[in-house]
Each structure stands twice: as C-alpha cells, then as structure tokens.
Amino acid sequence: MNLMHVLAEVAGTINQTGIPYVIGGSAATVINGCTSIQPNDIDVILKNAPDVEKVVCLFEAFLPESQVVEHTEVSKWRSTPSQPVLTFADHANYKWTFARFVIRGVKVEIGSIEPTPDFEYVPATGIWESGPSVWPYIKRVVVEGTAIPVLPLEIQLETNMNRGLEDRIANIIEVFRSEGYDSELLRFSLGKENYLNVKERV
C-alpha cells in the first residue's frame, strides 16, 4: 500500500528531529491491526504548536508554489511555502495550528490542537483523541523498518464510537478479542455509556 510507504517516510523524517508527535486517525487504526480499514490520509498530531511549521519545512519539496485556487474553507486549504500553516479556532474554541500537503498522491495532515486553558480530562468521561491527555499512552509500531508512535486502539475507540463508525468499531473489537487489550486504559479512555457497550461486546 502506497500510503504505508509514505507513512514510513514521513515518520522516519520526523523521527530524525526529536519533535514529539503521534500518528492518529485511520492510518493508526490500520497499523494497530485493523487491516480491513482503508485509510484515506495520514494524520500527524504534534504535541507543541510551534513544531507544526518546523515539520512542514521538512517536506517543502512537496508544497505547491501557491494555492491552485484560493480557498477560505479549511477542508480545501493546502500548505504553500508562503503560508505553510493555518491557525484557527474551532467550535469549542480550541486553537488549531494546521498544515496539509500531498506526497505521491497521499494526503498528509499535520496539526497541533491547544484546548482552552481550563481544560482538564476527567478519567472515564471520553478521552479526546487529539488532546493533551494522550501522550503518556502512546505506543510504537514498526512499519517498513521505521518505529512509528501511534495512538492505541483503546483511545481511538472513543472517537470512532462517538462518530458512529460501526465498521471501524467492529474491527477494533475484533482485534481486542484476538489480541487482548489494556482494560485499565479502555476504562480510562471511554465515556461510561461507550464503555458499557464495549464490555458487552468483548
């Protein structure tokens, strides 16, 4: 799969910098063992917002000189040398520092999301996959000889359940059944209703 080649290339490049990051989204779900999923892109989550521009500069060769069409919509925006990152606040007033580019047909999205200053995760209320609470639980998976930090399935499951992505949920639970899971992390990560739902299925 071309996406896995690009993922190993992206991770290998960032690994050389020492910048803290983790792979999330569907690419992480696949390399955690959910092989029936077809990822559409690579989601790179950075711990520190100022690092987003540093990472984009590592891939400057893949940036177009300018926007093909000027877009104000985030979903269509692309990084360029003159504007490598985009900053904005979402509906929850979390501050995003964001970049997007394409490597050999594979879309790569890089972001750091800063919550409001009073943000504090309460265990068992539903962890935020891109939030500051995930960093102690990152695992490493080797892809094509490259060690890649990824979000564990126990954390990813909350997001997939909240989005109603039943195919992904079923695939994650299948992996739990065949390979086991971290019961403490699962309880920590899932909201109460989602946790009870999953416990009935595993």
N, C-alpha and C positions, 0 to 999 in steps of 0.2 A: 504494500500500500504506500503510494507516494507520500501521503500525509505522515506516516511514521518516519519516513526518511527525513522529511522536513522537520519534524518534531525533534529527532535526534540532532539534527544540525543546529536548530535554534537553541536547544538545551545545552549542547556542547559549547556553543559560543558564549552563552550567558555564564555557564559554569566557570569559564576562564576569568571572569571578572570578580567573582565572590559576592555579587549582588544577590540578596535573598529574594527568592521567587518560588512559585509553585505552579504546576500545571493543573488547571481545573477543567470544568466543562466535560463535554463528551469524549475528548481525547483522553482525559484522565480516567474516565469510566472504562474505556476500552483497554488501556494498558493495565488496569486493575483486574482484568479478567473477563469483562463483559464484551465478548468478541462478536456478538450478534449486532452490536450498535455500529452505525456508520457515521463517524464524526464529520461535521461539515467544516470545522475550522480548529484552530489551536488557540486556547485561552491561556494566557500567561498572566498570573497575578503577582504583582510586586508588593513587597512589604512597605516600601518607602516611596512616596510620590516623586521626589526629585530623581529617582532612578529610572523613571519611565523614559525620559528624554535620553539618558545615557544609553539605555538598551536600544532604543530606536536608532541611535547613531551607529551602532554596531552593524546595522542592516541597511545602511544608507544606499548601498548599491541597488536595493530593491525598491526604492522610493521613486515615484514618478516626479518629474521636474515641477509639475503643477497639477492641480485638480483638472481632470478631464472636463468635468462640469462643476461649477461652483455649487456646493451643497450646503445648506444650513442644517439639514437633518443629520443627526449623529449616525444613523444607520447607513448612510451613504457616503459619509466623510472618509477620506483617506489621508494618511500622513504624507507630507512632502518635505523636502529639505528646508523650505522656508517656514513651514508650520508642521513640525514633527509630532507635536502633541496638541490635544484639545482638552480644555478644562471646563467643567460644567457641574452644576448641582442637580441631583435627581429629585424625584417627588418627595423623598424622605429627608431632603436637604443634606445628603451625603455628597462630599466633593469628589469628583472623578478627575483623574489625570489619565488620559487615554490616548492610545495610538493604534493604528490599523494599517497593515500593508499586506502584499501578496508575494509569496515565494513559490515560483514554479506552479502556479495555479492553486496554491493552498493559502487561504486567508489566515492571517495571524493577528490576533487582537491582544494588546498588552495594556494592562490597567492597574492602577492603584486607587483604592476607594477609601476615603477617610470619612468615618462616621462623625456624627455630632460629638462635641467634647464630652457630653454627659453619657455617651454610650457605654453600656456595661452588659455583657452577656450573662444571663441567669441560666445556669445549667438546666437542661431538660425543658427548655421553652422553644427550642428550634434554632439551631445554630445558623448563622449567616455564612454561606459558603465562601464569600469573598471578604469576610470581615477579619478583624484583628484577633479573634479568639482561636483561629485555626492553626496558628503557627507551631504550637507545641506538639501537634498531632500529625505533622507532615511525614509521609513515608517515602522511600526511594525505590524506584523500579528501574531495572536496566533495560534499555531499548537500543538495539543495534550497537551494543558496547558502550552506551552512554548512560550514566546514572542520572535519573531524572526525578526531581522531587514532585510528588503528586498528592492531591487531596485523597484521603482514604474514602472508600465507599460508604463507610458509616456516616461520614459528614455529608457526602454528596446526596445520600438518600433523602434527607430532609428537603432539599431544593427540588428534587425530582417529584417527590410526593406532593409538595405544595403546588407544583406546576401541572400535576395530573398526568405525568408521562408514564403511563402504565407499562409500556414495553420495557422501558429502562428500569422501572421499579421491579418488574418480574425478573429481569436479567440479573439485577443486583442480588435479589433474594435467592436466586438460583446459585449464585457464587457463594453466598453465605452458607447455604445448605451443603454445598460440596466441599468448600474450603474452610469453613468456620468464619468467625467474626469476633471483634472485640466488643463484648457485651457491655462493658462499662462505657466505652466511647459511644456506643449506639444509644444508650440511655442518656448520656450527656448531650448528644447532638440532636436528638429528635424531640419535637414537641410531644406532649403527653398523648394526644389522640393518635398521632402518627406512630408513636412507639407501641401503643397497644395494638394497633393494626398490624404492624410488622411482626410483633411477637406471636400473633396468631398464625402467621404465615411461615415462620421459620421453625 
